Amino acid sequence: MLEIHQLNKAYGSHKALTDLNLVVPEGGIFGLLGPNGAGKTTLIRIINQIIEQDSGEVVMDGQRLSGESIRKIGYLPEERGLYKKMGVWDQLIYFSRIKGLTASEAKHRVQLWLEKFDIASWKNKKIEDLSKGMAQKIQFIATVIHEPRLLILDEPFSGFDPVNAALLKDEILELKKTGTTILLSTHRMESVELLCDQVAMIHKSKKILDGSIREIKSRFRPLEIRASIDQLNQELPSHWQVESREEGRVELVLPVNGQSPNQLLQELMAFGQVTSFQERFPSMEEIFIQQVNASGHA
Amino acid sequence: MHKVLLVIQREYLARVKKKSFLIATLLTPLIFPAIMAVFVWIAVEEKENQSLRVIEVVDETGLFFMESSEQYAFSSSEKSLEEAKVLVNTGERYGVLYLPKMELSAPQGIQFYGMENPSTSLIGYLEGALKRKIEDQRLYAKGIDPNVLKEIRTDVKVQSLTLGEAGEEKITDATVNYAIGFLSGILIYLFIFIYGNQIMQGVIEEKSTRIVEILVSSLKPFQLMMGKIVGIGAVGLTQFLIWVLLVSTLSTVVMGVLGMQMPQQQAMEMANPELMATSPDSGQLGEILQVIHGIDFVTLVAAFVFYFLGGYLLYGALFAAVGAAVDAPSDAQQFMFPITIPLLVGYMGLFVFVLQDPGSSTSFWLSIIPLTSPIAMMGRISYGVPFWELGLSMGLLVLGFFGTTWLAAKIYRIGILMHGTKPSYKVLWKWLRSSN
C-alpha cells in the first residue's frame, strides 16, 4: 500500500526524520508509535504532501505521491477544526469537493453519512451551535467522506470523551473491515496495543522497531513470571520478589534471567504447592523503553 | 485551478450570506448622506440661532467707518477704551476694536478685546476690512477718488485649457480634478485596508481553529491563499457595485423629489458641447459640466478599476502573510508596519504632493512605485497622464503584485503550520530564505 524509502527531513539543524524506511501493508491498522517530538507528525505531513521531504521517496500503490494521491488519502490531524460559522451541510460539501468529488457525488455521500449517523436534522446548523462531541462526528465524516483507501489518524483519541472514543474505535474497526488501510499515530502506546495489527516505533527521528504486534511480542522474551504458592515449606531465595504473603500463601514475581519457564517452575515447585504460574510479556511501552536504551547504548 | 475556484466560492458565499454583509451594504450608502445632513443641519441651526454680535469701535483716528455684516454690527459712540471695556464686561458688547492714533503708512497698535477668544474668521474679517480702509485712505491722500477706485476694481477669473497633441482644446478645472483624485484615492485606500484586514482575519481564523492542516492536505497553500484573496476581493467588488447602484438610484430619486431639473439641463448641455465651447462664460454650472465633459471617462474608469484591484491584490498577499505568521489578531500589530507605512505614504502623498501639483517629480515617483501608485496615480489621472507613464505604472504594479505574492506565499506556507511561537522579523526572514 505505502512504501517509504530513505526519507530525510530536517528543520534547520534539527533532524525530524533520518533515513526512514517503512512498509505499510494493504488493509489492517498500522500503528506509528513514539513519544512527542519523535517525528511522527512530520512523517504524516510528508505523506499528506503538506510538506516536502529533503530526500527519499514515498510510494503509494507503486507510484510516487502526486496530486492524484490526495483523493485516496483521508487525514485527521491531531489539531483539528471546522469553520465555526459555516453550516454542517455546506462544510461537508466543501471538504468533499476539495478532495476531488464532483458536486453530485458530494451531495449524495454527505446525505448518506448524515443518515448513517442519524444527524440529518443538523444539516443547517452552524458548527458553533453544536456540542463538542457532535462537532467531532462531523469532523470524522469530513475525513472519510471521499472514501479514502488510506486513512491517517494522528492521535485520534485525544480530546474524545470515553463514549465518543468508543464510537470512533468502532468506526475505525468497521472501516478496516471494508478494506481501508489505517495508519494510526500516537504517543500513548498502551491505547493501541489491542487495535493495531502492525506497528513501527520512531524515536528521535529514527525507526527503532517495526513488525506485527505478535511477532514483536514473541521477539521480546517475557521479562518476568508471576506465580503464587500455597503451603510454603521453606524460605524463598532473596532475588525473588514477594508481592504479598498471607497465611502461607505467597504471591511473587520471578525474574527470568535466561531461564526457561520449565526450569523456573521446577525450581519453584520445591517450595510448596504452585497454584498459578504466568509469563508476563512486556507492554509496547516497556519494549519501547528497552529498545531506546538498547539503541542508546549501542 | 478547479480547487482555487472552490476556495473562491466558499470565501465569497461565506461572507455574502452573512447578515452583517447585507446590513453594511444597505446602510453604508445611507450613513454618509445622513452624517452630512446632520452637519449641514447643525451649521444652518447655528447660523440661524446666532445673535448679532455688536462690536464697539473705539476710533482715536476718526478715519474708519466699519460696515456691519450679517454676523457683526459695529457701533462707534466716541467712548474711551476703558468705558468700552466695561460694556464688554457687562455683556452689552461682544468686543472692542481699538484703533489708536497711527501713521497710515505703518499702521500699528490695533487691538481687539473680548471676553472669549475671537474666532479666526472674525480676526480675518477685521484685518481684511481695515486693510481695505487704510488702502483707500492712502489712495485718497494721493488724490484718487474713492468712486473712481470702485469703478476700477474688477473680478478676474482665469479659465484654464489644455492643449491636446492634435491641437484640440479642453477646458479644465482643478477643482473637479481635485475632487475626482481625492475621492478615488480615498476609496482605494479604504478598500485595501478594510478588505486586506478581512483577508488577515480569515487566515488567522483558519490557522487558530486548525482547519488549515486539513485544508492543505487537500490543496496547495498557494491555492488556498489566492482563493481567499480573490474571494474576498469579489465580496468587496460586489459591495462596491451595490453601493454605486444604490447611491445613483438614491440621488436620482432625491433629485426627482426635489424637483430639480438637473438631468434635463445636463442632457441638453451635454448634447451641445460646441455651443458651450463658444460661450465659455455660460455660468459656473455650465463650466463644470464642460470640464466633466472634457475628462476622458473611459480611461478614468478603466484606470480606477485597474488600480482598485491591482492595489488590493498587491497588499492582499501581504495581509495574508501577516495572518499566517501570527496566532492571534493582537499579535499582528508588529508586522502591520511594513504594510501600513507605504499605504500611509501613498495616502499622505496624495494630499501633500499629488493633488497640489500632479506634474511634480515627487508626484511622478509616487504614482510609479507599485506600493504607492494605486492611490497616487488616481490623483493624477483626471489631469491626463502621458501614456508611457501610465503604462509603466501599471506594468510595475503587476510586477509588484507578483513580487508580493511570491514573498507572501513563502511566509504563508510555513506560517500556517506554526503554532505557539511568536515569530520575529528574523524568523520571517529565515522562512523567506528556506527553499521548501
Interface residues (C-beta under 8 A of the other chain):
Chain A: G12 R45 N48 Q49 I50 I51 E52 I70 I73 Y75 L76 P77 E79 R80 G81 L82 Y83 K84 K85 M86 D90 Y94 F95 R97 I98 K99 A142 T143
Chain B: K3 L6 V7 R10 L13 A14 K18 E205 T209 R210 I211 E213 I214 L215 V216 S217 S218 L219 L417 H419 K430 N436
